[in-house]
Amino acid sequence: MRKGHPPALYLLSATAAGERFAYYGMRALLMLYMIAGVSEALPGMAFSKSTSGLVYGTFNALCYGFPFFGGIIADRLIGKRRSATIGGILIAAGLIVLSLDNSLVPFISGLTLMAVGNGFFKPTVVTMIGELYEQGDPRRDNAFTLYYQLFNGSVFFAPLLCGWIAVEYGYRAGFIVAGGAVLISMLIYWMMAPKMLGNIGKSVVVKQEKAGKAGEKIALSKEEKDRIAVIFTLFFFVTFFWTGFEQAGSSMTVFTEESINRTIGNFTIPTPWFQSLNPLLVFGLGFVFSALWMKLARIGKNPSTPVKMGMGMIFLGIGFVIMLGAVAQLNTGTAKASMLWLLVAYLFHTFGELMLSPIGLSMVTKLAPAHMVSMFMGVWFLPTFIAHLLGGVLASFIETLGPGLIFGGIAAFVIILGVSVFFLSKKLLYMMHGRD
């Protein structure tokens, strides 16, 4: 049994890392760029906070909505390899266009190109990693874990570098750096893919294989229908988790910029840098959580999937309760709240992410019918799509409602939903019919 991984794994991981660097580096600047005035030291679009929140949510939603269609196009028309190339080119072009001028046409055109590019890129690289391993290969899970670690390493550095560049040279310079990361990773991909990938990702699905007679539909058993019902039930809760979680790039970023004391000695921490905290915590704590689940499984105490996801929602809610502490400190007359509130909130949000996001991916592969796994993996992006739309609407009310009501409302809602999952967990576990 081979213990090492094929070199193609590292090529695909590096390709995805470049794209993710660009996305998260740009995302760390986007909200600040929109609310900055044209005559400020760091000029921007001069949008209101309300408009900026809506635009931010819509853009990120489309980045998670288009992959559902991009995956279909890749499978049926152009293949995964070509789809990844088209996506990378469009994303880089979008960032370059965005950096041309702080006016409406480059702004809308750049974001549109990036969103469409995500549709082609996002669903392809991960599925090509899956093609590197035969079904049942014990290296498969470890390969995706390694990919996940490299992914978050890239996300950690993106806001740091792009945020520093933006402070020194302006937001548009930060967008250029983000675009450069995509181009570098794609150049490596184009040079190395023919040798390292072989025929991986080249095939196109002309027609779906069907069991039995031609045109005959595959009937779902009662157990399969129950499992699908569990997937959609938990998707409902996941949507509201991501709605709260993605406030990190919108309302929490605005609150950090305006109301958090970011000064240590003579140095003021750039606001985009705080978005590097979550991937850093994921990178470190991911190993801890993996070891914890393994240990609990050995002693028969591993929580069920619904319980883990419910706990994830409660941890997210606790993070927003902690943010209320920062709001309360401001209400005492303090000019700026301590950044400790923010750091601890991000810690609890990361706890929630690690208990929900990887668990959810695993859940889909366990519960979806064998002939529908790919479709349901595509559907997995849709709750995030809806969440970004809802999150943008929430962020748009930060001026009128204030951060206290926004943070408090999210905290109460997601904690109630998390407790609801606990009450439903036994029923959901029964409907999973042993697939947990």
C-alpha positions in Angstrom: 0.0 0.0 0.0 1.5 3.3 -1.0 1.8 5.8 1.9 2.7 9.0 0.0 0.5 11.2 -2.1 0.7 11.8 -5.8 2.6 15.0 -6.7 -0.6 16.2 -8.5 -2.2 16.7 -5.1 0.3 19.4 -4.2 -0.1 21.0 -7.7 -3.9 21.2 -7.3 -3.5 22.4 -3.7 -1.1 25.2 -4.8 -3.5 26.2 -7.6 -6.4 26.4 -5.3 -4.3 28.3 -2.7 -3.5 31.0 -5.2 -7.2 31.5 -6.1 -8.2 31.5 -2.4 -5.5 34.0 -1.6 -7.0 36.3 -4.2 -10.5 35.9 -3.0 -9.9 36.4 0.7 -7.3 39.1 0.1 -9.8 41.0 -2.0 -12.7 40.3 0.4 -10.8 41.7 3.3 -10.6 45.1 1.5 -14.0 45.1 -0.3 -16.2 46.5 2.5 -13.6 49.2 3.5 -13.1 50.1 -0.2 -16.8 50.6 -0.7 -17.4 52.9 2.4 -14.2 55.0 1.9 -14.7 58.4 0.3 -13.1 59.4 -2.9 -11.1 62.2 -1.3 -9.8 60.2 1.7 -6.2 59.1 2.2 -7.3 55.6 0.9 -9.9 56.5 -1.7 -12.8 54.2 -2.4 -16.3 54.1 -3.8 -18.0 56.4 -1.2 -21.0 54.1 -0.8 -23.2 54.2 2.2 -22.8 51.4 4.7 -26.2 50.1 3.8 -25.4 49.9 0.1 -22.0 48.4 0.8 -23.5 45.7 2.9 -26.0 44.7 0.2 -23.3 44.8 -2.5 -20.9 42.7 -0.3 -23.6 40.1 0.4 -24.7 39.9 -3.2 -21.2 39.5 -4.6 -20.2 36.8 -2.2 -23.6 35.0 -2.7 -23.0 34.9 -6.4 -19.5 33.5 -5.8 -21.2 30.5 -4.1 -24.2 30.3 -6.4 -22.5 30.2 -9.8 -20.4 27.0 -8.9 -23.6 25.0 -9.0 -24.0 25.9 -12.8 -20.2 25.9 -13.4 -20.0 22.3 -12.2 -22.6 21.2 -14.6 -20.9 23.0 -17.5 -17.5 21.4 -16.5 -19.0 17.9 -16.4 -21.1 18.0 -19.5 -19.3 20.5 -21.9 -15.7 21.5 -21.3 -14.1 19.3 -18.6 -12.7 20.2 -15.2 -9.2 21.1 -16.5 -10.4 23.7 -19.0 -13.0 25.0 -16.5 -10.3 25.7 -13.9 -8.3 27.6 -16.5 -11.3 29.7 -17.6 -12.1 30.4 -14.0 -8.6 31.5 -13.1 -8.4 33.8 -16.1 -11.7 35.4 -15.3 -10.9 35.9 -11.6 -7.5 37.5 -12.4 -9.1 39.7 -15.1 -11.8 40.8 -12.6 -9.2 41.9 -10.0 -7.3 43.8 -12.7 -10.4 45.6 -13.9 -11.4 46.4 -10.3 -8.0 48.1 -9.8 -8.3 50.4 -12.8 -10.4 53.2 -11.2 -12.7 53.8 -8.3 -15.7 54.4 -10.5 -18.8 52.4 -11.1 -18.1 50.6 -14.4 -14.8 49.0 -13.3 -16.3 48.2 -10.0 -19.3 46.3 -11.3 -17.4 44.7 -14.2 -14.6 43.5 -11.9 -16.9 41.9 -9.3 -19.0 40.3 -12.1 -15.9 38.7 -13.7 -14.8 37.4 -10.3 -18.1 35.9 -9.5 -18.4 34.1 -12.8 -14.8 33.0 -12.6 -15.6 31.4 -9.2 -18.4 29.5 -10.9 -15.9 27.8 -13.2 -13.0 27.4 -10.7 -14.6 26.5 -7.3 -16.3 23.1 -8.2 -13.4 21.7 -10.3 -10.1 21.6 -8.4 -11.5 19.7 -5.4 -13.2 17.1 -7.6 -9.9 16.6 -9.5 -8.3 15.8 -6.2 -10.9 13.1 -5.7 -10.0 11.6 -9.1 -6.4 11.0 -7.9 -7.6 8.2 -5.6 -9.5 5.0 -6.2 -12.6 4.4 -4.2 -11.6 2.9 -0.8 -8.1 4.3 -0.9 -7.3 5.1 2.7 -5.2 8.1 1.6 -8.2 9.9 0.3 -9.4 11.5 3.6 -5.8 12.5 4.5 -5.4 14.1 1.1 -8.4 16.3 1.6 -7.2 17.2 5.1 -3.9 18.3 3.7 -5.6 20.3 1.0 -7.7 22.0 3.8 -4.6 22.9 5.8 -2.9 24.4 2.7 -6.1 26.3 1.9 -6.2 27.9 5.2 -2.5 28.7 5.2 -3.1 30.8 2.0 -6.2 32.4 3.5 -4.2 33.4 6.6 -1.6 35.4 4.6 -4.0 37.0 2.2 -5.6 39.7 4.4 -2.1 40.4 6.0 -0.4 41.1 2.7 -3.2 42.7 0.8 -4.2 44.7 3.9 -0.7 46.0 4.3 -0.4 46.9 0.6 -3.7 48.7 0.8 -2.6 50.8 3.8 0.6 51.7 2.1 -0.4 52.2 -1.5 -4.3 52.1 -1.6 -7.0 49.6 -2.0 -6.6 49.2 -5.8 -3.0 48.2 -5.2 -4.2 45.5 -2.9 -6.5 44.2 -5.6 -3.5 44.0 -8.0 -1.6 41.9 -5.6 -4.6 39.6 -5.2 -4.8 39.3 -9.0 -1.1 38.5 -9.2 -1.5 35.6 -6.8 -4.1 34.0 -9.2 -1.9 34.5 -12.2 1.2 33.0 -10.5 -0.7 29.9 -9.4 -2.3 29.5 -12.8 1.1 29.7 -14.6 2.4 26.9 -12.4 -0.8 24.9 -13.1 -0.4 25.4 -16.9 3.2 24.4 -16.9 2.9 21.3 -14.6 -0.6 20.0 -15.3 0.2 18.1 -18.6 2.8 16.0 -16.9 1.5 15.7 -13.4 -2.3 15.3 -14.1 -2.2 13.2 -17.2 -5.9 12.7 -18.2 -7.3 13.8 -14.8 -10.1 16.3 -15.3 -10.2 16.1 -19.1 -13.2 13.8 -19.4 -16.7 15.2 -20.2 -19.9 13.5 -19.1 -21.8 13.1 -22.4 -24.8 11.3 -20.8 -25.6 10.0 -17.4 -25.5 6.4 -16.7 -28.8 4.9 -15.7 -29.6 1.7 -14.0 -31.9 -0.8 -15.8 -33.6 0.0 -19.0 -32.8 3.1 -21.0 -34.6 6.1 -19.7 -35.7 4.3 -16.6 -35.6 6.4 -13.4 -33.8 5.0 -10.4 -36.4 4.6 -7.6 -35.4 5.8 -4.2 -35.9 3.6 -1.2 -37.6 4.7 2.0 -34.3 4.9 3.7 -32.7 7.0 1.0 -35.7 9.4 1.1 -35.3 9.7 4.8 -31.6 10.5 4.5 -32.3 13.1 1.8 -34.8 14.7 4.2 -32.1 14.9 6.9 -29.7 16.6 4.4 -32.3 19.3 3.6 -33.3 19.7 7.2 -29.7 20.4 8.3 -29.2 22.6 5.2 -31.8 24.9 6.6 -29.9 25.3 9.8 -26.5 25.6 8.0 -27.9 28.6 6.0 -28.4 30.6 9.2 -25.0 29.6 10.5 -23.2 31.0 7.5 -25.5 34.1 7.6 -24.0 35.0 11.0 -20.5 33.7 10.3 -20.0 35.8 7.2 -20.6 39.0 9.1 -16.9 38.8 9.7 -16.3 40.5 6.3 -19.1 43.1 6.6 -20.7 44.3 9.8 -17.8 43.0 12.0 -15.3 44.6 9.7 -17.0 48.0 9.9 -17.3 47.7 13.7 -13.6 46.8 13.9 -12.6 49.8 11.8 -14.7 52.3 13.7 -15.1 51.0 17.3 -12.2 48.6 18.2 -8.9 49.9 19.7 -6.4 48.4 17.2 -3.3 50.2 18.6 -0.5 48.3 20.3 2.3 50.7 21.3 2.9 52.9 18.3 1.5 50.4 15.8 -2.1 50.4 14.6 -3.2 47.0 13.3 -4.9 47.3 9.8 -8.5 46.2 10.0 -8.1 43.6 7.2 -5.5 41.7 9.3 -8.2 40.6 11.7 -9.7 38.4 8.9 -6.5 36.3 9.1 -7.3 35.3 12.6 -10.0 32.7 11.6 -7.9 30.8 9.1 -4.9 30.8 11.5 -7.2 29.3 14.2 -8.6 26.8 11.8 -5.1 25.7 10.7 -4.1 25.1 14.3 -7.3 23.8 15.9 -8.2 21.6 13.0 -5.7 19.0 14.2 -7.1 19.3 17.7 -10.7 18.7 16.6 -9.7 15.8 14.4 -7.8 14.1 17.2 -10.8 14.8 19.5 -13.3 13.1 17.2 -10.9 10.1 16.8 -10.5 9.7 20.6 -14.2 10.0 21.3 -15.0 7.5 18.5 -12.6 5.0 20.1 -14.4 5.2 23.4 -17.9 5.3 21.9 -18.6 8.9 22.9 -18.4 10.6 19.5 -21.4 13.0 19.2 -23.7 12.4 16.3 -23.6 14.7 13.2 -26.8 16.7 14.2 -25.4 17.2 17.7 -22.1 18.5 16.4 -23.8 20.9 14.0 -26.1 22.1 16.8 -23.1 22.7 19.0 -21.4 24.6 16.1 -24.4 27.0 15.9 -24.3 27.6 19.7 -20.6 28.4 19.6 -21.3 30.9 16.8 -24.0 32.5 19.0 -21.6 32.7 22.0 -19.2 34.6 19.8 -21.8 37.2 19.1 -22.7 37.4 22.8 -19.1 38.3 23.4 -19.3 41.0 20.8 -22.1 42.5 22.9 -19.5 43.0 25.6 -17.6 45.3 23.2 -20.8 47.2 22.5 -21.5 47.5 26.2 -18.0 48.9 26.8 -18.6 51.6 24.2 -21.9 52.5 25.9 -19.9 53.3 29.1 -18.3 56.2 27.3 -15.1 54.5 26.2 -13.9 55.8 22.8 -12.8 52.4 21.5 -13.6 48.9 22.8 -10.8 46.5 23.6 -9.7 44.2 20.8 -9.8 41.3 23.3 -13.6 41.1 22.7 -13.0 40.6 19.0 -10.3 38.0 19.4 -12.4 35.9 21.7 -15.4 36.2 19.5 -13.4 34.9 16.5 -12.2 32.0 18.6 -15.7 30.9 19.3 -16.7 31.4 15.7 -13.9 29.1 14.7 -15.0 26.5 17.2 -18.4 26.7 15.5 -17.0 26.4 12.0 -14.9 23.3 12.8 -17.9 21.6 14.3 -20.2 22.4 11.4 -18.3 22.9 8.1 -16.2 19.7 7.7 -18.9 17.7 9.5 -21.4 18.9 6.9 -19.2 17.9 4.0 -18.8 14.4 5.5 -22.6 14.2 6.1 -23.4 14.8 2.4 -21.1 11.9 1.3 -22.6 9.6 3.9 -26.3 10.4 3.3 -26.7 11.2 -0.4 -27.7 8.2 -2.6 -24.7 6.8 -4.5 -25.9 8.1 -7.9 -26.6 11.6 -6.5 -23.6 12.4 -4.4 -22.1 14.9 -7.0 -25.4 16.7 -7.3 -25.7 17.1 -3.5 -22.2 18.3 -3.2 -23.1 21.0 -5.7 -26.2 21.8 -3.7 -24.0 22.2 -0.6 -22.9 25.6 -1.9 -26.5 26.9 -2.1 -27.0 27.5 1.7 -23.9 29.6 1.6 -25.3 31.5 -1.4 -28.5 32.2 0.5 -26.6 33.1 3.6 -24.5 35.7 1.9 -27.7 37.4 0.5 -29.3 37.4 4.0 -26.0 38.5 5.5 -25.8 41.4 3.2 -29.3 42.5 4.1 -28.3 42.2 7.8 -25.1 44.2 7.3 -27.1 46.9 5.5 -29.0 47.7 8.7 -25.9 48.4 10.8 -26.4 52.1 10.4 -30.1 52.2 11.4 -30.2 49.4 14.0 -26.7 49.7 15.4 -24.2 46.8 16.1 -25.8 45.9 19.4 -29.1 44.9 17.8 -27.4 43.2 14.9 -25.0 41.1 17.1 -27.6 40.4 19.7 -30.2 39.4 17.2 -27.9 36.9 15.5 -26.7 35.5 18.8 -30.3 34.8 20.0 -31.4 33.4 16.7 -28.6 30.9 16.1 -28.5 29.7 19.7 -32.2 29.0 19.5 -31.6 27.1 16.3 -28.7 25.2 17.8 -30.9 24.1 20.7 -33.6 23.1 18.2 -31.1 20.8 16.5 -30.5 19.1 19.8 -34.2 18.4 20.2 -34.4 17.0 16.7 -31.1 15.0 16.9 -32.7 11.7 17.9 -35.3 11.8 15.1 -32.6 12.9 12.6 -30.3 10.2 13.7 -33.0 7.6 13.3 -33.7 8.9 9.7 -30.0 8.5 8.9 -30.5 4.7 9.2 -27.0 3.9 10.5 -25.1 6.3 8.2 -23.4 8.3 11.0 
